[in-house]
């Protein structure tokens, strides 16, 4: 049910590096949300045409969605951690990364032919 999707204007790194990034994000998201990693999904979309602050310099948009309620202390910690990780691994400046946190109702999140609501 938790999802973290990274969309960036940066070109795709090697497949092994992408897998390392996704596995790290998956483990961290499960820990922050206190949910089993077996439910966490990650996605990475590189090379997207993007602008931020009126320029085409490297930028990144991250979506984090989960069934339930994320608390402000959780989103603050995740923002710091994930911005730092993307900065270090992809070279996107932290001030060019947006993160959207979205709580989903269980009935609005489907899996395995059913929903979580």
KEDOMAR-645990 format. One record per atom (N, C-alpha, C): residue in three letters; chain; atom name; x, y, z. Coordinates in Angstrom, 3 decimals, m for minus. Layout:
N
- ALA,A,CA,X,Y,Z .
...
REM end
This chain:
117
- UNK,A,N,0.799,m1.200,0.000 .
- UNK,A,CA,0.000,0.000,0.000 .
- UNK,A,C,0.840,1.262,0.000 .
- UNK,A,N,1.974,1.327,0.715 .
- UNK,A,CA,2.799,2.525,0.520 .
- UNK,A,C,3.454,2.504,m0.857 .
- UNK,A,N,3.530,3.672,m1.452 .
- UNK,A,CA,4.154,3.852,m2.755 .
- UNK,A,C,5.101,5.027,m2.683 .
- UNK,A,N,6.283,4.866,m3.246 .
- UNK,A,CA,7.176,6.001,m3.452 .
- UNK,A,C,7.586,5.983,m4.911 .
- UNK,A,N,7.269,7.075,m5.605 .
- UNK,A,CA,7.572,7.198,m7.031 .
- UNK,A,C,8.473,8.405,m7.228 .
- UNK,A,N,9.597,8.182,m7.897 .
- UNK,A,CA,10.569,9.232,m8.161 .
- UNK,A,C,10.541,9.549,m9.650 .
- UNK,A,N,10.264,10.803,m9.979 .
- UNK,A,CA,10.324,11.276,m11.356 .
- UNK,A,C,11.394,12.365,m11.406 .
- UNK,A,N,12.307,12.242,m12.355 .
- UNK,A,CA,13.400,13.198,m12.413 .
- UNK,A,C,13.789,13.526,m13.844 .
- UNK,A,N,14.363,14.693,m14.013 .
- UNK,A,CA,14.867,15.096,m15.320 .
- UNK,A,C,16.254,14.526,m15.585 .
- UNK,A,N,16.887,13.986,m14.572 .
- UNK,A,CA,18.220,13.409,m14.700 .
- UNK,A,C,18.154,12.134,m15.546 .
- UNK,A,N,19.173,11.933,m16.368 .
- UNK,A,CA,19.247,10.709,m17.174 .
- UNK,A,C,19.357,9.490,m16.273 .
- UNK,A,N,18.937,8.362,m16.794 .
- UNK,A,CA,18.951,7.122,m16.016 .
- UNK,A,C,20.374,6.678,m15.697 .
- UNK,A,N,20.645,6.423,m14.423 .
- UNK,A,CA,21.925,5.796,m14.096 .
- UNK,A,C,21.898,4.328,m14.516 .
- UNK,A,N,22.953,3.609,m14.237 .
- UNK,A,CA,23.000,2.185,m14.546 .
- UNK,A,C,21.879,1.452,m13.804 .
- UNK,A,N,21.404,0.346,m14.392 .
- UNK,A,CA,20.302,m0.419,m13.804 .
- UNK,A,C,20.599,m0.825,m12.364 .
- UNK,A,N,21.803,m1.253,m12.080 .
- UNK,A,CA,22.160,m1.677,m10.720 .
- UNK,A,C,22.034,m0.529,m9.730 .
- UNK,A,N,22.391,0.685,m10.147 .
- UNK,A,CA,22.279,1.847,m9.256 .
- UNK,A,C,20.812,2.190,m8.999 .
- UNK,A,N,19.985,2.092,m10.039 .
- UNK,A,CA,18.552,2.344,m9.870 .
- UNK,A,C,17.971,1.332,m8.887 .
- UNK,A,N,18.328,0.063,m9.057 .
- UNK,A,CA,17.821,m0.969,m8.147 .
- UNK,A,C,18.257,m0.704,m6.716 .
- UNK,A,N,19.498,m0.258,m6.523 .
- UNK,A,CA,19.993,0.066,m5.182 .
- UNK,A,C,19.194,1.202,m4.575 .
- UNK,A,N,18.919,2.238,m5.367 .
- UNK,A,CA,18.130,3.381,m4.896 .
- UNK,A,C,16.728,2.918,m4.497 .
- UNK,A,N,16.091,2.137,m5.366 .
- UNK,A,CA,14.720,1.689,m5.098 .
- UNK,A,C,14.640,0.791,m3.867 .
- UNK,A,N,15.594,m0.105,m3.716 .
- UNK,A,CA,15.592,m0.981,m2.536 .
- UNK,A,C,15.795,m0.181,m1.254 .
- UNK,A,N,16.652,0.822,m1.310 .
- UNK,A,CA,16.868,1.680,m0.142 .
- UNK,A,C,15.603,2.463,0.202 .
- UNK,A,N,14.978,3.066,m0.817 .
- UNK,A,CA,13.748,3.820,m0.583 .
- UNK,A,C,12.648,2.925,m0.024 .
- UNK,A,N,12.551,1.701,m0.530 .
- UNK,A,CA,11.533,0.754,m0.063 .
- UNK,A,C,11.707,0.452,1.424 .
- UNK,A,N,12.919,0.116,1.811 .
- UNK,A,CA,13.193,m0.216,3.216 .
- UNK,A,C,12.943,0.979,4.124 .
- UNK,A,N,13.378,2.150,3.690 .
- UNK,A,CA,13.191,3.358,4.506 .
- UNK,A,C,11.712,3.708,4.655 .
- UNK,A,N,10.962,3.632,3.549 .
- UNK,A,CA,9.543,3.978,3.616 .
- UNK,A,C,8.799,3.044,4.555 .
- UNK,A,N,9.089,1.751,4.475 .
- UNK,A,CA,8.452,0.787,5.386 .
- UNK,A,C,8.766,1.139,6.833 .
- UNK,A,N,9.999,1.489,7.104 .
- UNK,A,CA,10.404,1.834,8.474 .
- UNK,A,C,9.691,3.095,8.960 .
- UNK,A,N,9.697,4.135,8.136 .
- UNK,A,CA,9.054,5.394,8.539 .
- UNK,A,C,7.566,5.216,8.817 .
- UNK,A,N,6.907,4.404,7.998 .
- UNK,A,CA,5.456,4.244,8.130 .
- UNK,A,C,5.059,3.096,9.047 .
- UNK,A,N,6.026,2.290,9.465 .
- UNK,A,CA,5.727,1.166,10.342 .
- UNK,A,C,4.870,0.108,9.661 .
- UNK,A,N,5.100,m0.073,8.357 .
- UNK,A,CA,4.321,m1.045,7.598 .
- UNK,A,C,5.255,m2.097,7.013 .
- UNK,A,N,4.746,m3.297,6.741 .
- UNK,A,CA,5.604,m4.341,6.176 .
- UNK,A,C,6.134,m3.927,4.802 .
- UNK,A,N,7.414,m4.171,4.589 .
- UNK,A,CA,7.994,m3.832,3.285 .
- UNK,A,C,7.366,m4.667,2.172 .
- UNK,A,N,6.765,m5.790,2.522 .
- UNK,A,CA,6.128,m6.642,1.515 .
- UNK,A,C,4.973,m5.929,0.800 .
- UNK,A,N,4.491,m4.809,1.343 .
- UNK,A,CA,3.432,m4.032,0.709 .
- UNK,A,C,3.943,m2.784,m0.005 .
- UNK,A,N,5.221,m2.466,0.137 .
- UNK,A,CA,5.773,m1.227,m0.423 .
- UNK,A,C,6.077,m1.397,m1.909 .
- UNK,A,N,5.683,m0.400,m2.707 .
- UNK,A,CA,6.013,m0.359,m4.131 .
- UNK,A,C,6.873,0.865,m4.383 .
- UNK,A,N,7.880,0.699,m5.249 .
- UNK,A,CA,8.722,1.817,m5.649 .
- UNK,A,C,8.699,1.929,m7.169 .
- UNK,A,N,8.910,3.149,m7.668 .
- UNK,A,CA,8.994,3.371,m9.111 .
- UNK,A,C,9.986,4.486,m9.376 .
- UNK,A,N,10.678,4.385,m10.500 .
- UNK,A,CA,11.686,5.380,m10.867 .
- UNK,A,C,11.519,5.726,m12.342 .
- UNK,A,N,11.298,7.005,m12.622 .
- UNK,A,CA,11.108,7.473,m13.997 .
- UNK,A,C,12.145,8.556,m14.288 .
- UNK,A,N,13.232,8.200,m14.964 .
- UNK,A,CA,14.272,9.180,m15.282 .
- UNK,A,C,14.020,9.862,m16.633 .
- UNK,A,N,14.783,10.900,m16.883 .
- UNK,A,CA,14.780,11.545,m18.192 .
- UNK,A,C,13.497,12.245,m18.573 .
- UNK,A,N,12.720,12.666,m17.591 .
- UNK,A,CA,11.456,13.358,m17.857 .
- UNK,A,C,11.749,14.843,m18.089 .
- UNK,A,N,11.139,15.419,m19.100 .
- UNK,A,CA,11.302,16.855,m19.317 .
- UNK,A,C,10.595,17.594,m18.193 .
- UNK,A,N,11.346,18.402,m17.461 .
- UNK,A,CA,10.796,19.114,m16.311 .
- UNK,A,C,11.380,20.526,m16.251 .
- UNK,A,N,10.605,21.424,m15.653 .
- UNK,A,CA,11.148,22.727,m15.272 .
- UNK,A,C,10.890,22.920,m13.793 .
- UNK,A,N,11.711,23.731,m13.175 .
- UNK,A,CA,11.528,24.107,m11.776 .
- UNK,A,C,12.148,25.489,m11.648 .
- UNK,A,N,11.404,26.417,m11.082 .
- UNK,A,CA,11.868,27.797,m10.903 .
- UNK,A,C,12.259,28.431,m12.238 .
- UNK,A,N,11.561,28.033,m13.295 .
- UNK,A,CA,11.781,28.646,m14.592 .
- UNK,A,C,13.023,28.186,m15.336 .
- UNK,A,N,13.639,27.067,m14.883 .
- UNK,A,CA,14.808,26.544,m15.593 .
- UNK,A,C,14.643,25.049,m15.826 .
- UNK,A,N,15.483,24.508,m16.692 .
- UNK,A,CA,15.485,23.074,m16.954 .
- UNK,A,C,16.667,22.386,m16.272 .
- UNK,A,N,17.264,23.025,m15.295 .
- UNK,A,CA,18.323,22.388,m14.506 .
- UNK,A,C,17.746,21.133,m13.851 .
- UNK,A,N,18.592,20.189,m13.412 .
- UNK,A,CA,18.090,18.951,m12.802 .
- UNK,A,C,17.038,19.214,m11.720 .
- UNK,A,N,15.965,18.434,m11.786 .
- UNK,A,CA,14.864,18.564,m10.835 .
- UNK,A,C,14.293,17.177,m10.558 .
- UNK,A,N,13.492,17.096,m9.491 .
- UNK,A,CA,12.919,15.811,m9.104 .
- UNK,A,C,11.583,16.032,m8.404 .
- UNK,A,N,10.636,15.149,m8.690 .
- UNK,A,CA,9.336,15.141,m8.026 .
- UNK,A,C,9.142,13.746,m7.450 .
- UNK,A,N,8.816,13.686,m6.181 .
- UNK,A,CA,8.621,12.410,m5.492 .
- UNK,A,C,7.204,12.363,m4.948 .
- UNK,A,N,6.512,11.253,m5.198 .
- UNK,A,CA,5.185,11.022,m4.613 .
- UNK,A,C,5.309,9.941,m3.564 .
- UNK,A,N,4.742,10.207,m2.392 .
- UNK,A,CA,4.669,9.202,m1.344 .
- UNK,A,C,3.209,9.088,m0.946 .
- UNK,A,N,2.655,7.896,m1.149 .
- UNK,A,CA,1.245,7.653,m0.831 .
- UNK,A,C,1.162,6.454,0.083 .
- UNK,A,N,0.193,6.508,1.008 .
- UNK,A,CA,0.008,5.404,1.935 .
- UNK,A,C,m1.414,5.404,2.467 .
- UNK,A,N,m1.921,4.206,2.744 .
- UNK,A,CA,m3.219,4.089,3.397 .
- UNK,A,C,m3.025,4.441,4.857 .
- UNK,A,N,m3.847,5.341,5.343 .
- UNK,A,CA,m3.721,5.792,6.731 .
- UNK,A,C,m3.296,7.243,6.772 .
- UNK,A,N,m2.824,7.654,7.933 .
- UNK,A,CA,m2.469,9.049,8.136 .
- UNK,A,C,m0.992,9.182,8.446 .
- UNK,A,N,m0.307,10.000,7.660 .
- UNK,A,CA,1.085,10.330,7.955 .
- UNK,A,C,1.094,11.565,8.841 .
- UNK,A,N,1.899,11.513,9.858 .
- UNK,A,CA,1.998,12.624,10.802 .
- UNK,A,C,3.087,13.597,10.362 .
- UNK,A,N,2.965,14.879,10.754 .
- UNK,A,CA,3.953,15.884,10.349 .
- UNK,A,C,5.399,15.512,10.692 .
- UNK,A,N,5.629,14.871,11.840 .
- UNK,A,CA,7.011,14.505,12.176 .
- UNK,A,C,7.530,13.424,11.221 .
- UNK,A,N,6.649,12.542,10.750 .
- UNK,A,CA,7.046,11.524,9.780 .
- UNK,A,C,7.387,12.162,8.434 .
- UNK,A,N,6.518,13.054,7.957 .
- UNK,A,CA,6.760,13.660,6.650 .
- UNK,A,C,8.003,14.546,6.678 .
- UNK,A,N,8.240,15.222,7.778 .
- UNK,A,CA,9.449,16.056,7.912 .
- UNK,A,C,10.697,15.192,7.838 .
- UNK,A,N,10.706,14.088,8.577 .
- UNK,A,CA,11.867,13.188,8.576 .
- UNK,A,C,12.073,12.561,7.200 .
- UNK,A,N,10.981,12.139,6.556 .
- UNK,A,CA,11.096,11.550,5.228 .
- UNK,A,C,11.605,12.574,4.220 .
- UNK,A,N,11.113,13.809,4.302 .
- UNK,A,CA,11.560,14.846,3.379 .
- UNK,A,C,13.067,15.064,3.504 .
- UNK,A,N,13.558,15.167,4.724 .
- UNK,A,CA,14.999,15.355,4.934 .
- UNK,A,C,15.782,14.175,4.374 .
- UNK,A,N,15.371,12.975,4.715 .
- UNK,A,CA,16.089,11.770,4.325 .
- UNK,A,C,16.063,11.553,2.815 .
- UNK,A,N,14.877,11.601,2.210 .
- UNK,A,CA,14.766,11.304,0.788 .
- UNK,A,C,15.396,12.398,m0.073 .
- UNK,A,N,15.282,13.667,0.336 .
- UNK,A,CA,15.962,14.737,m0.407 .
- UNK,A,C,17.477,14.535,m0.362 .
- UNK,A,N,17.981,14.166,0.805 .
- UNK,A,CA,19.414,13.914,0.945 .
- UNK,A,C,19.853,12.753,0.049 .
- UNK,A,N,19.082,11.683,0.047 .
- UNK,A,CA,19.432,10.518,m0.757 .
- UNK,A,C,19.425,10.840,m2.253 .
- UNK,A,N,18.397,11.522,m2.716 .
- UNK,A,CA,18.317,11.871,m4.142 .
- UNK,A,C,19.439,12.834,m4.517 .
- UNK,A,N,19.746,13.758,m3.635 .
- UNK,A,CA,20.860,14.673,m3.884 .
- UNK,A,C,22.172,13.909,m4.028 .
- UNK,A,N,22.415,12.976,m3.119 .
- UNK,A,CA,23.672,12.233,m3.140 .
- UNK,A,C,23.760,11.245,m4.298 .
- UNK,A,N,22.659,10.595,m4.634 .
- UNK,A,CA,22.723,9.549,m5.662 .
- UNK,A,C,22.525,10.073,m7.081 .
- UNK,A,N,21.685,11.106,m7.244 .
- UNK,A,CA,21.395,11.608,m8.588 .
- UNK,A,C,21.962,12.993,m8.856 .
- UNK,A,N,22.409,13.676,m7.804 .
- UNK,A,CA,22.984,15.003,m7.981 .
- UNK,A,C,21.975,16.122,m8.124 .
- UNK,A,N,20.711,15.853,m7.819 .
- UNK,A,CA,19.687,16.897,m7.891 .
- UNK,A,C,19.786,17.738,m6.608 .
- UNK,A,N,19.955,19.052,m6.735 .
- UNK,A,CA,20.006,19.892,m5.543 .
- UNK,A,C,18.729,19.741,m4.711 .
- UNK,A,N,18.886,19.740,m3.396 .
- UNK,A,CA,17.723,19.544,m2.522 .
- UNK,A,C,16.661,20.612,m2.724 .
- UNK,A,N,17.071,21.823,m3.112 .
- UNK,A,CA,16.085,22.895,m3.308 .
- UNK,A,C,15.394,22.801,m4.669 .
- UNK,A,N,15.652,21.699,m5.399 .
- UNK,A,CA,14.968,21.457,m6.669 .
- UNK,A,C,14.217,20.124,m6.620 .
- UNK,A,N,13.833,19.730,m5.419 .
- UNK,A,CA,13.083,18.490,m5.206 .
- UNK,A,C,11.775,18.826,m4.489 .
- UNK,A,N,10.688,18.431,m5.065 .
- UNK,A,CA,9.383,18.520,m4.402 .
- UNK,A,C,8.964,17.105,m3.995 .
- UNK,A,N,8.336,16.999,m2.834 .
- UNK,A,CA,7.772,15.733,m2.386 .
- UNK,A,C,6.309,15.959,m2.039 .
- UNK,A,N,5.446,15.136,m2.609 .
- UNK,A,CA,4.021,15.178,m2.280 .
- UNK,A,C,3.705,13.976,m1.395 .
- UNK,A,N,3.167,14.241,m0.224 .
- UNK,A,CA,2.726,13.192,0.692 .
- UNK,A,C,1.208,13.124,0.607 .
- UNK,A,N,0.669,11.936,0.382 .
- UNK,A,CA,m0.775,11.789,0.245 .
- UNK,A,C,m1.262,10.592,1.048 .
- UNK,A,N,m2.231,10.839,1.914 .
- UNK,A,CA,m2.895,9.773,2.657 .
- UNK,A,C,m4.059,9.257,1.812 .
- UNK,A,N,m4.186,7.952,1.729 .
- UNK,A,CA,m5.275,7.349,0.957 .
- UNK,A,C,m6.236,6.626,1.896 .
- UNK,A,N,m7.503,6.685,1.570 .
- UNK,A,CA,m8.488,5.891,2.296 .
- UNK,A,C,m8.357,4.448,1.825 .
- UNK,A,N,m8.510,3.513,2.731 .
- UNK,A,CA,m8.357,2.094,2.402 .
- UNK,A,C,m9.226,1.641,1.246 .
- UNK,A,N,m10.449,2.152,1.173 .
- UNK,A,CA,m11.366,1.756,0.110 .
- UNK,A,C,m10.946,2.313,m1.251 .
- UNK,A,N,m10.008,3.253,m1.256 .
- UNK,A,CA,m9.555,3.868,m2.498 .
- UNK,A,C,m8.206,3.317,m2.954 .
- UNK,A,N,m7.762,2.216,m2.342 .
- UNK,A,CA,m6.466,1.625,m2.678 .
- UNK,A,C,m6.693,0.134,m2.906 .
- UNK,A,N,m6.566,m0.310,m4.150 .
- UNK,A,CA,m6.830,m1.702,m4.489 .
- UNK,A,C,m5.573,m2.543,m4.512 .
- UNK,A,N,m5.766,m3.820,m4.227 .
- UNK,A,CA,m4.664,m4.800,m4.261 .
- UNK,A,C,m5.249,m6.193,m4.260 .
- UNK,A,N,m4.710,m7.058,m5.075 .
- UNK,A,CA,m5.046,m8.465,m5.071 .
- UNK,A,C,m6.555,m8.717,m5.248 .
- UNK,A,N,m7.172,m7.908,m6.096 .
- UNK,A,CA,m8.591,m8.086,m6.387 .
- UNK,A,C,m9.540,m7.525,m5.343 .
- UNK,A,N,m8.999,m6.785,m4.359 .
- UNK,A,CA,m9.826,m6.205,m3.311 .
- UNK,A,C,m9.300,m4.828,m2.989 .
- UNK,A,N,m9.694,m4.281,m1.848 .
- UNK,A,CA,m9.170,m2.989,m1.379 .
- UNK,A,C,m8.745,m3.145,0.065 .
- UNK,A,N,m8.110,m2.108,0.593 .
- UNK,A,CA,m7.691,m2.114,1.991 .
- UNK,A,C,m8.765,m1.518,2.894 .
- UNK,A,N,m9.944,m1.190,2.335 .
- UNK,A,CA,m10.989,m0.563,3.137 .
- UNK,A,C,m12.147,m1.456,3.442 .
REM end
